[in-house]
Amino acid sequence: MTPFQSIFKFVFSGLLLSSLLACGGGGGGGGASVIVAEISSSQLMSKYSGRTEAAQLTEDELYPVLSYLFKGDVTGLTAMKDKRLATLASIKTTFQTRNKAANSNNKVKQTIACVDGGKLTVTENMREPGLGQASYRYDQCVEGGITFSGSIFYDLLTWGEGEVGEFNIVYDNYTEQYVADYRTLTGTLAFTGGGSCLQTTTSNILLETNKVSTLDVDLKSQVFTCVENYGETPEQNISGQVYFSNMGYLNIKTETPIKLNEDKQLTAGKLRLSNALSSMTLETKTTYTYDKISLTTISANYNNDENIDREISVPSWYLMDTKYSDLADDDHDGLLNHWEIDHGLDETLSNENSDSDKDGFLDYYEYLANTDPLDIYTYPHFSIEFVSTFDPGYYVNETVEIPLTLKIENNDGLATLMKNTRLTMPLTPEHSWSVLDNASGCRILNNDERDQPVLSCNNINLSTTDYSETFSLATLQVTLNDATQIKLQAKLETDIPYNDDYLTLELTPNRSDLASRVQAASLGLVKDDIVDNIEYSFVVKADPQGRPVNATVNVFGKVTTNEAGIFINGVDSNDNYGVRCTFSDLDFSCYNISIYANSEFILGFTKPVDYGHLDLEFTTETIYTPDLSQSKKTTGSISIGQNMSALKAQIDATEENKITVIPGIYIGNIALDRELSLKGEDKVELWLTSNDGNGAFKSTQRLDFDGFDVYINNGSNFTIAEGIFSHNRFEIQPLTYLQYLVNSDKGLHFIANEVSQNETYGSSYLLKSAGRAFVANNLFVAPPLSNCKLWQSSYDIESGEYGSLNLINNTIVNLSSLVSFAVNTANGSNNLIINADASYCDNVLNGLSLTNSILPACLSETSGKGNIFTDNAGVDSANGYRLFSDSVAIDAGLNLSDQLTDDLEGNRRAVDGAFDIGAYEYQY
């Protein structure tokens, strides 16, 4: 801030350009000395001809006092002032520019003819560059219609940072006259602190005009120019005495530093006007001055007693608007008379609660903002919003802190009215809420009608006259109990219109129960065919329910059984970006695996030394935060065995039809041409691989098959003439395309088998037959959306009919369809059908008639005696879909003792005279 940007607007507006002349005159002329006039306080008082008693302070006297202090125009000579500034600028152009680099000891005396008559004599005596004394004597100098006379003396004492640091100015009857209007300045002005944080100006000046005269007596202004924030207005202190020729004297003092905006309106501080008769204070509470209206509270004491005779709050702009000259309010509605008249309202009729233009803002608010109360398109600016910042990436089961911070923007002073405001905000009931850092007395109440917690902040003070200010209400703490989205809408109890769209907070908890998993196959290898290393692949896949958000995955694997004597000798991450792996003989670890794509890995193993199994346990760790993760275990295996030719050799070695197979692992394919009953009493594994894709276990005759563990790969099915399959466990390997598991040319009994299918390509049927199919006590499990079907009928050429199906006491999980369309008859009882995806409901039965079965709820319109429709049958999916003790399947089935006597595990059926529904009989 330069020395001339002070509150003394009138005084310095005349000095600014003149002082520039002093710092930058021209050369030429001879040496001269500057003789500075001396004018004492007693001389000024004797020259002053106005009233000297104490002024009687009323609201009417307030306007000229403030206009003099802050705008420098008590005489109404605005036009003359503007003309004078233009003229002084013209005079300045007659001088050659001088700056601090001017020669030392430069003495100048020069007389200049004025444009329209008279002359100006300039005398300078520069002691060093930019410092020294100068005088300007005007002898009836006329330019632009203004006549200048009298003298101005300057004494430039020091330089500060880039500007004059200290100077004195003396006016000796310096006069400007424009037609009949004139003003004369006499007295001294001293300035210190240029280029520093504290600048002080002291005025002892008499101003005489043809209308009114004023006299400053030790009127001092201190300006604190150093501010913390860009754009912030400096503070000022004022003290001293001013005589007004038409009123008397006033003592002026700031009780707290004041601030002015660019329009010279009070925006902060407390100013006191007083004398022996009366006093008045003006207090404005604001700290920011950008483009806004402040409210000033005026307290008047007309006789200096203990009582305040008048107190009124008015917009600060009103005090500085020359259109208005008093504070009268005849109808007591808070809108001053002059403003109402000026805006077309009746000053005798109250507009206290009126909205004349129906724009949502009361006339009183339009008055505070100085907008048009009769124009719907002009209205105050007011907005309020949450500016709370928090990371939206939180997870279920985390506890989150949400700071509640309000931001108010207004350039109209309306927020000064927002005292004792109430804010309410319903909270999402699915989560647990509490209040921390409660600066505003907020608390959580319960809305009994809706069983919903509500945040209630009563009597909060949002009062401000800043253009923009933030308020910290409290900090909400919420424990995210599930994935329910949080969408909060706050409401303020105020009659000031606001957009509630900005009073919302949203947070969508990310699921933290999702766990990536390893999809690992079981691998069967012929020992004698292994030349070097073994390569075993597995895939890290996202949870079928969805991908975790902002999580990372680690995988740890270890060997749990090692009968074949093989060891890990490498881990290949297949160039998965950023993955790091380590390994030892019996375990490995891989870190930083992407959750956005399936990641394939290859484990390397040494050549086996024996037959047997190597079992692997994989643990995936899905990490959401350092304190929140999910783990999932899966298993895989490598079976080292002999070629299927060894099994064929056993069969060929005997003519018996009933053969108990020697325990072992058999790998490959086989073709049989005689009726056989094969039994695997001990542990017998068959790993079926097909050479032609049309079956790996073929029999042209009847085949009974009992007690085997069978692993199925692409195209590796059983193709038989007819037969009975019982007590077998079938595992269909991942990513296998399977047309049929068992394809029988005639009848098929499929009893007490377990069939599990991980993932398949395309559509597949598990069973196919042309004759009667009896399917009982089996567990069929497929993943959701696998498009795996149970049974398809085929055409029997001899009978000329399609096959038929009797389906009893099976547990069937996630199969998309149970039968094909072309059937002879298909019926069943006591079946437990579980389907994770309702989109398959329309095709699940396809004409299959069921009774006393449990069906998904989406099939509730299906006819059938004694059926139960539910999606919660009470089964333990982690334990082979066995029944819980409260399952609706218990004792809910038909007694079918004529067809079945035991369940999938060999337990006796018809406990207490009734069958349980499904493959298992509940064991008490």
C-alpha positions, 0 to 999 in steps of 0.5 A: 500500500502506498502512503496515499491509500489511507482513509483520508480520501479527500486529503490525499486525492489532491496530494497524490499527483502533486507529490508525484511532481515533487518526486519527478520535476524537470531540470533547468533554471538556476540554483535556489533554496526552498523556504517552507512555511510554518503553520501552527495549530493556533494559527489554524484554529484562529483561521477556522471560522466554524462552530467550536462547541460539541456537536450534537450527534444524531443519525443525521450527522452520521452521514457527513462525518463518515463521508468526510472520513472515508470518501473525503467529500462533505461538500458534494463537489464530486464533479469539481474533484474529478475535473481537478484530477484531470487538470493536475494530470495535464499539469504533470505532463509539462514536467520532465520525469525525474526519479530516484536516480536524479543527481544529488545536490540538484537545485532547480527553480523554474517558472511555467506558464499555465495553459489558460493563464497564470503561472506555476513556480517550481523550486527544488533543492535535492540533497541526494537522489529522490530526497530533499525539499520542493515548493509549488507556488500557483499564481492564478494558474488556470487550466481546464476551468479550474483556478489554482492559487497558493502554495504546497511545500514538500519535505521528502526525508527518507526512502522505504522499500520502493517508496517514500518512507517519510515526508511532510507536506505543508499547505499554505492557502492552497486553493482550487476554484471551479466557477463558484465552488472552491476549496482551500487547504491550510496546514500540515500533514506528516507521513512515516513508515513507507515501505514498512508494515506500519504506516502512520499519517497525522493531519492538522489541516483546515479545509475551507469550502463555499459550503462547509469547513472542517479542521483536523486536529492531530487526526492520526491514521495507522495502517497495518499494511502486512496481511497474511492472505492475498486480497485481505484488507489492511487494518487501520486505527484512527484517533483525533479530533475534527471540527465541522463548521456546521455542527461542532467538534467530534472526537474520533477513535477506533476501539478495534481496528477497522477495515474498508473495502474498495468502495470505502465501506466498513467491513470490520472493526469498531469506530467511536464518535464522541464529545462532551454531549453525546456519543455513537459507535459503529461496529461491523463484524467481518474479516473478508472484504471481497464483493459482499455487503456487511452489516454495521450496528449503530449505537447512539447515546444522545446525552452520554448517560448509561442508556443507548437511545437508538440501536440499529443494524444497517448494511454498510453500503447504505451508510456510504450511498449518497442517495440516502441521508438518514436512518428513519424507518416509519413502518418499523419493518427493518427497511429504511424509508429512503431505500423503500421509496427508491425501490418502489415500496411504500415506506408507511406499510410494513414489508417485514414478511413480504416477498414482493417479486415472489423470487423466494427472498423476503424484501428485507433480504433484498434490502440487505443485498441492495437488490430489486425487491420488485424484479424476480430476476435480481435476488441475493446470492446465497449458497450453502454446501457440505465441503466435507472431504473423505476417502470414498474407498471404504469397506464393509466392517470398517469404521469411517470418520466423516467431518461435517463441514459447511461452506457458506458463500454470500455477497449479500450479508444474509448469513449474518442472520443465521444464528440459532439455526437447526440442522437435521439429517436422517442417517442410514439405519443399516450402519452404526453411527456416533458423533465425535469432535462435537463443537456444535452440540450435535447428537443422534436421536432416534426417529421412532416412526421409521426406526431411523437415527437422525443427526440433530444439531440445534442452535448452531451459529452459521452467522458470517458476513464473509464472502466465503466461510466454512463451519466445522459442525462435528465429526460423524463416525460410522461403522459400515455393517454391510454394503448399503449405500449411504446417501445423507440429505441435510435440512436447515431450518431457515427461511433463506432459500438454498439448494439442498442438493448441495447438502448431501453426503454419499458413500458406497461401502465396498464389499470386503467379503469378496475373496479371490480364489485359486482354480486348481485342477487335479492332474493325473500323469503316467509315471513312465511317460514323464521324461523331465519336469512336471508343469502344473498350472493354476489360475487366480480368479476373482470371487464369483460374486464380484471383483474386490475394489482397490484390493491386492491378492497374495497366494501361498501354496504348500505341499500337504501330501507327497507320496510320489516324491516330487518337489517344487523347482520353479514358479512361473507368473506368466509375465503377470505385471508386478507379481513377485514369487518365491519358492522352496521344495514344498511351498511357494508365495506370490505377491501383488497379483492383479484383481482385474484379470485372471492370472495364470501361474505354472508350478514346476515339479521334479520328476516323480520317484514313485506312484501316489499323490501330491496334494496341494493347499492354496491360500489366497489372501485378498487384502483390502487394508492392512487390518482387513483381508479375506482368505480362501483355501482351495486344493489341487493334486497331482496323481502319478499312476500307471497306464489304463492298459494295466486295468485292461490287463487285470480284466483280460486275465480272468473270465469272471464277470465280477472283478474287484480292481486292484487299488491304484491310479489308472490313467488313459482310456479303455474299451470293453466288449463283454458284460462286466461288474467292476468294483473298486473296494479300496482306493481306485482312481481312474483318470479318463482321457479320450483319444478321439473325443468320443469317450474314454471308457467304452463298453459294448455290453452291460457294465456295472460300475461301483466304488471308483474315484473318477476324474473326467477331462475333455470328451472323457465319458462313459459309453455303455450298452446299459448298466448300474453306476453306484457309489462312485465319485465323479470329478469333472475337471475345470475348463472341460467340455463334456457332452455326457458323463454316462451315455447308455444305449438302453437303461441306466441305474445311477445310484448313490454317486457324487458328481461335482463339476467345476467349470465347463465350456458350453452346454452338457448333459450328465446322463443320457439313456434310451431305456428307463433311467432310475436316478436316486440318492445322488449329489449333483453339484455344478457352479452357478451359470454352468449350463449343466443339465441332468438327463437327456432321453434318447430314442430306442430303435427297438421299442420305438420310444424315448427313454423315461426317468424316475428321479428320487431322493437326489440333491441337485445344485445349480443345474440349469435343467433336469430333463430334455424336452423329448421324453416318454415319462419323467417324474420324481419325488423327494428331490432337493433342488437348489438353484443360485440363479433364478434366471434358469427357473423357466427351464429347470423342470421342462416337463418333469413332474415332481412331488414332495420335493423342495424347489426354488421359490421362483418355481412356486407356481409349479403344480405337484403334490406336497412340494415346498418352494423355498430358497432356504432349505436348511442345508450346509453347503460347506459340508456336502449339502447335508441337512441342518437340524432345522431343515424343512427337508427333514421328514418331509418326503414320501416313504419310498422303502420299496425302492430305497433302503438307505441314503447316499452315505449308506445310512438307513432310510425312513427314520421315524417312518418318513423319508427326508428330502434329498440325498442325505437322511439327517442323523440325529 
